[in-house]
């Protein structure tokens, strides 16, 4: 999928982009946390 959209791993953004009002970095981090927790529950609850 990354190749389709021309994305490259390991890229960083400037502080201005990271801290902008339109930044979704923290939303993405929260989504990742919930996904990891769900996988842990699914695999450890058996």
N, C-alpha and C positions, 0 to 999 in steps of 0.2 A: 504494500500500500504506500509506503514511503516513497518508493521509486516513481509511482504514478503521479505523485504530487510534487516531486522534486525536493523532498525533505532529506536532510542530512543529519545523522546522529552526532551527538556531542557538541552541538552548536550552542552558543550562549547569546544572550541579548544584553543590550545596554541597560544601565540602571533606569534610564528614563522610560524605556519600554516596560521593564519589570514593575516599576512603581506607578505606572499610569493607571488612570481610572478604568481603562478598558482591559487591563491585564486580567487574565483568567488563570494565572499560575496557582493561586491558592484554591480556587474552585477545583482545578484539576488534581491538586494534591489531596484535597478532601475526598474526592471521588475515588482516588487510588487507595486511600486508607480504608474506605468502606468496602471496596472490592477485596482487598487483602483480608480484612476481617471475615467477610463472607466465605472466602475460600478456606480460611482456617476453620471456621465452624463446620463447613461441609466435610472437610477431611478429618477433623479430629473428633467429631461427634459420633463416630461409628464404633 
